Amino acid sequence: MLEFHISDALIVFFIMPSPEIIIATRESRLALWQAEHIQQQMAGLYPLAHFSLLGMTTTGDQILDRTLSAVGGKGLFVKELELAMLEGRAHMAVHSMKDVPMNRPSELVLRVAGPREDPRDAFVSNNHENLAALPAGAIVGTASLRRECQIRARFPHLDVRPLRGNLDTRLRKLDQGQYQAIILAAAGLRRLGLADRIRSLIDTEDSLPAVGQGALGLEFLANHPTLGNWIDALVDPATEACVFAERTVSCRLAGSCDVPLGAFAEAEGEILTLRAFVGNPAGTRIIRACQSAPLSQYKALGDGVAMDLLDQGAADILNACRA
Ligand SMILES: NCc1[nH]cc(CCC(=O)O)c1CC(=O)O
């Protein structure tokens, strides 16, 4: 009996090829941390398979001087990883969910790995404790229209200016004195061991997070024989329902268009609560909505919140942004 089992194992090891899974990733420090994190989890769960990383420098990473929206939006970070999968150079990709656009190839499946890291925005400064403590005219750096809108609305005396580059670049620009403070996602700072740079966390009431902020996305070839089942084990259903509810708002309102928009869902037991806003970059107009629904109704919840925003006149704001 024992011998029989041993020979079974030998057949698995020497005759069946061990499946090779290639994971595409951007090469920023944060992207590599995230991809390695997933690689380690999968290697632990599926020791007979081999997981390797394919690092890629995307167009979005190469463009540092113009604003992202001017050159095709944040989808640039993801598009080239998707192409690598479609062309057979990789089987799956790890993304920050925040960077995954709404329009995606139908040959690829998107799942959300859990648990979600802190979804809040972080206030980072060497001399000041929080936004309220900044003197009039202080320069605050952010790359996001969502953050810009919310800061200008509450603190019209601050000077909000664009800030591009990966996390290390942004922190360097702060340290060089080009900004009195910058706003970054807490999740990225924590993942890179830079939590001590966070002077204070901004309450979600004051800065509603971006769709998907703090969550990791796993995208893979739909026709792969085993990846769907394997990745299922990394998915946290509550986190996924939250993020998909948030993405539904974005899909209904903005598509892949870059507008000041935030959507953030939280699960309490089986109930999801989804808050969202749209506004103009100047922060002079903000429309908000909040609804709850059972976890399984995440899509209807996203639709409902989007409808609420549209009923309140969101289309005007969105058209002005597109113009
Ligand atoms: N837009 C870039 C980006 N994409 C994901 C994160 C942080 C990690 C996350 O939100 O999951 C960041 C940096 C930031 O916004 O400060």
The ligand as a Tripos MOL2 file, in Angstrom:
@<TRIPOS>MOLECULE
LIG
   16    16     1     0     0
SMALL
NO_CHARGES

@<TRIPOS>ATOM
      1 N1         -1.9930   55.8700   -8.1710 N.3       1 LIG1
      2 C1         -0.8160   55.1120   -7.8280 C.3       1 LIG1
      3 C2         -1.1230   54.1500   -6.7360 C.ar      1 LIG1
      4 N2         -1.7850   53.0160   -6.9720 N.ar      1 LIG1
      5 C3         -1.9380   52.3650   -5.7800 C.ar      1 LIG1
      6 C4         -1.3320   53.1070   -4.7910 C.ar      1 LIG1
      7 C5         -1.2570   52.7800   -3.3660 C.3       1 LIG1
      8 C6         -1.7020   51.4040   -2.9640 C.3       1 LIG1
      9 C7         -3.1760   51.1890   -3.0120 C.2       1 LIG1
     10 O1         -3.9870   52.1260   -2.9990 O.co2     1 LIG1
     11 O2         -3.5490   50.0110   -3.0490 O.co2     1 LIG1
     12 C8         -0.7880   54.2470   -5.3870 C.ar      1 LIG1
     13 C9         -0.0250   55.3220   -4.7310 C.3       1 LIG1
     14 C10        -0.8570   56.3950   -4.0610 C.2       1 LIG1
     15 O3         -1.9870   56.7010   -4.4770 O.co2     1 LIG1
     16 O4         -0.3560   57.0180   -3.1110 O.co2     1 LIG1
@<TRIPOS>BOND
     1     1     2 1
     2     2     3 1
     3     3     4 ar
     4     3    12 ar
     5     4     5 ar
     6     5     6 ar
     7     6     7 1
     8     6    12 ar
     9     7     8 1
    10     8     9 1
    11     9    10 2
    12     9    11 1
    13    12    13 1
    14    13    14 1
    15    14    15 2
    16    14    16 1
@<TRIPOS>SUBSTRUCTURE
     1 LIG1         1 GROUP 0 **** ****
